[in-house]
Amino acid sequence: AEYLHATRYRQETTGGILEWKLQPEADMHGRTILIIDDILDEGTTLCAIADYCRAHGASEVLTAVLVDKQHDRCSVTAWTTRATGAMPRASMQSRVSDIDSHLTIPPTDWYQSLTAAGLLNPAVHGPARYWLQVEGSFTRALQKQCSRSFHVEVRREGFATPTQEEARRLRIPHRQHAWIREVSLCYNQPWVLARTVIPLKCLEGEGRRLLHLGNRPLGAYLFTSPHWQRGPLETGLCRPVIPGQPELARRSLFSG
């Protein structure tokens, strides 16, 4: 057993960058690590500690908490459709091939920091870095680059079962349905695949609007509503199963 202390809150009421007060010193290589915490709020600090353990060689990381604080949460994820992650410009169109209309989102491993993901895939520090870290609305950032031809294409939406990883991240029963929306953010052709998982509880009251977004961007609702606050960005390393699938992604958790 070993004590460690990490925080994102310092003297604030909302979390920021992870700060280590006391880092673990034990050799973790090839070992199963159990992290025990007192209160689980958003889970971001706990996930960052788990990333640290994996980056230092842990073969498996398990977590346990004494108290789980309940929030309304929804998960918003964006996958860049090309490994370049390049900023869309007309002069770069020849570098980007058409994306098959049946292209699906690949399995993705998530990390609480770009640095942790970069230890396994240096591509996150390449041209994609800007898009993986851009603050505010990802959709709005794209619109600024291609205002004339930007549009949202709904690929599929409806009630479905989230993946087990998504259910764990949202802390809902893994067989419980949620409203799942997948869209392409397009500039002449798809540049970004986006997936939103909205638990049933978030669809009550004003949240019912999320069922009727159509081709309107989700960010236009989330970033103008005082009810929702976005947590820190996570970086995803994809495991493509067919050619042309995304290789990098970003994700954030909105809480209300």
Disulfide bonds with the S-S distance in Angstrom:
none
